[in-house]
Amino acid sequence: MYITHKNNILQNFDDTEWMCRVRIKGQSLSEYWAWVATITTQDDDGRDIVTYPSEDFTIVECTDEDVSARLNQLGDYQSSSPDTGTVYNIKWSDSKVSAVTGQDMEGEDITIQTHFSGDDTTKDARLLADKWVRVRRDRDRRIAETDFHALSDSTLADNMKTYRQGLRDVPEDNADVDDINWPTKPE
């Protein structure tokens, strides 16, 4: 199994190294193979040599553990969305580290030696960013509900102007994503 990581945060994995590159670059297969053709040279014996340019990610081969099992154990550190695909907030270590994979029947931590561990800082940042996305969608929906008031053949009342501006200011005016101070919609 090949693992692609950037700053030790797992980006993706696949059975082949080239498919890891396809995924992290976001290319189609035809785009990838066309790109590979541009970076392939031949040695003195006529063998093809791919000279990968500098990349901001690393691909490593992991042969000593069940990658799928580790990712399942770290399921809380994965998310998926239509915009970003699968996100893995999981750290990769070149040497194995101790990682808690669950608890036994007595509530004691089960610890194994693995290349993978959860990254709480990245996970928390992702969860916070996801909440703000939902707030902005809610704000945009509320603005859209009042768009008919702002048509060119209509005069926008001052209280509606204030309300719509208040909605536009919501993300900037709120420090706590869990406690949004929505402006009151005028009648």
N, C-alpha and C positions, 0 to 999 in steps of 0.2 A: 504494500500500500504506500502511495506517495502522499505526502502532506505538504501543502503550500501554506507558509506563514509569513506574516509581515510584522516586524517588531515583536516577534514571538507570539502574536495572536493568530490562531488558526484561521485561515481564509477558506480553504476547501481541501478535499482529498479525493483521490481516485486511484484506480488500479494501475494507471500509466502516468508517467511524468508529463508526457505531451498533453494529456487531457487536463491535467492540473493547470498548465499554461493557458490552454484554450479557455478554461473557466475564469481564471483570474484576469485575463485580458478581455473577457467578454466578447470573444470573436466567434464567428461561425467556423465550421470546419474548413470550408473553402478559403475563408480569409486567413485562417491560421496557416494552412499549407502554402498559400501564396506568400505569406510573410516568411515562412521557413525557407522557401526557395531563394529569397533575397539575402538571407544570411548564411547560405550554404556555400562553402568553397570546397576545393579538392586538394588532397595532399599529393605528394610526389608519385604515389602509387595509384592515383586516380580514385581513391576512396573519398566519399562525401564526409565533410566535417562541418557540423553546425556550430557556428561561432555566435552564441547568444550574446546580445549586447547587455550592458549593465541593466539589471532589473531591480526594482524596489521591493522584491519579495524573495523568499528562499524556498526551494523545494528539497525536501529530505525524504529518504525512503525509511519507512518504519516496518521492520520485519519481525520484531520480537514481541508484539502484542496484538490483540484483537482490536483494531481501531474502531470498528462499529460498536463493540461492547463499551469501549471507553466513552464514545460520544453519547451512547444511550444513558450511561451513568451521569453524564454531564448535561442531560437534557434541558435543565433550567437555564443553561448558558447558550441555548440556541433560539433563534427566532427566524421567522420567515415572513416575507411580505412580497406582494407583486412587484414593488419598486426595487427592492434590494436583493431579492432571492433569499437564500439561507445565510444567516449571519452566525458565526461561531465566536462567542466571547470566551475562548478557551486558549490557555497558554500552552505552548510547546516548549519542552526542555530537551536539550540535546542529550543530557544524561537523565536517568530516571529520578524522580522525586517522590516523596510520600504524598499521597492524595487520599482524602476521605471519599469513599464511594457510597456510603450509606450507613445505616445503623443495623446492628443485630437485634435479636429478640429482647435483649436486656437494655437496649438503648445506647449501647456502646458503639463508638465509631468503628467502622470497618475501613482499615487503611491498607492500600496496596502501593507497590512501586510502579510508577507509570511515567510516560513522557508527557501526559496531559494533566492539566489542572484548571479548575475554573478561575476566571479573572473577574472578581467581584466589582472592581472599579469600572471596567468596560461594560459589564452587564448593567450596573446601576445607571451609567451614562446612557446606554441604549434605552433602558426602560423610561428614563426621564424624557429623552428625545421623543419616544413614542407617545408619551402623554401630551407633549406640546403639539405634536402633529394632530392629535384628536381635538385639542383645544382650538387650533387654527381652523380645522374643518368645521367645528361647531360655530365658530365666529363667522366663517364665510357663509355658512347656511343661514345664519341670522341676518347677515347683511343682504343676502339674496332675497330673503322674505320681504324686504322693504325696498327693493330696487324699483318697483313700479311707482313709488313716491318720487323718485328722482328722474323720471322721464322728461324729455324736453318740453312736452306739452303740459307739464304739471309744475306747480311751484312747491318747492320743498319747504315745509314748515320748520321754524327754528328748532322746535323740540325734536323733530325727526333728524335734522342735521346734527344736533348734539348727540342723539342716540347712535347714529351711524358712525360718527367720529369716535364715540366711546367704544364701539365695537372694534374699530380699527386699532385703537390703542390697547386693547386687552392684553396681548402678549407682553408688551413693554411695561404695562402698568402693574403686572402681577409677578411677584417673586415666587409665589407658591402655586405650583401647577395644580395642586389638589384643593385650592381654595380660590377659585376665580370669582372676582367681583364683577359680574355681568351688569351692564347698565340696564335700567328699567325701560322696557319698550313703551313708547307713548301710545295712547289710545287712538 
